[in-house]
Amino acid sequence: MSVETPGFSLRATPIGTLYRGGEGMWTWVLHRITGVSLFFFLFVHVLDTALVRVSPAAYDEIIATYKTPIVNLLEVGLVGAVLFHAFNGIRIILIDFWAKGPRYQRQMTWGIAAVWLLIMIPGFYFMTIHTIDALFGSTS
Amino acid sequence: MSTAVFAPRSDSRNKQRSNFELYGWMFMRVSGIILVFLVLGHLFIMNILDGGVQRINFAFVAGRWASPFWQVWDLSMLWLALLHGGNGMRTIINDYAERDQTRFWLKMLLYVSTTFIIVLGTLVIFTFDASIG
């Protein structure tokens, strides 16, 4: 995107900056949002797993909620958030340590989007097939 | 927010110098790379492979933690993920909590709760008893 003014054009993403505007900024925002969400989930997840020290029944009961349709859908979101955070983390490391990283940061962003979709489409299928079967299946 | 500017080469300025933030920056990258393998492997096994979450119950956990391999896997994941996440939260609190008091107490809450979760998780892995109940 560019703003046309007589004589010259203003780029939406100024040259020489990585985190102001464009892909560099939005991946930074998403990295923070997914990071905070994952941290809070981690708290919950350690607490629910700790129920194995209470009794098998208590653990099985809490794990049953993970198998309900709505929480199952949230798990897809969880996997999506982890995948983005992981791939974008690798992108950040490449920007910091690879000489050509800053130059290719935009291409790497779109690479992340492609790989993310490539994993999430079959991932969605395998994660939700049981739920879809239970909700809409006619044979099972 | 108070901003103190010290004269160059004064003692107060030198006293504040520490490499803590550098080590923190490096830790995020090193732990991040390890966590990519640990967490993605964990998610693949638990949510996608062989029926995913539907097959998980107490017996499934007992079967996994019978092996030292998965105990070490889960313990490493617990520590690295919480320290990585805790340091990320510390950065975010430093960025957005502008009042000194707010920043201090939010970080205290973060440190206490994170320590609690790490200790709890560690105890659960080390004291797990498959024949409980």
Interface residues (C-beta under 8 A of the other chain):
Chain A: R32 G35 V36 L38 F39 L42 F43 V46 L47 T49 A50 V52 R53 S55 P56 A57 Y59 D60 I63 Y66 K67 N72 E75 L78 V79 V82 L83 A86 G89 I90 I92 I93 D96 G123 F126 M127 H130
Chain B: R29 G32 I33 L35 V36 V39 L40 L43 N47 I48 G51 G52 V53 Q54 I56 N57 F58 A59 V61 L78 A81 L82 G85 G86 G88 M89 I92 S113 I117 L120 G121 L123 V124 T127 F128 D129 I132 G133
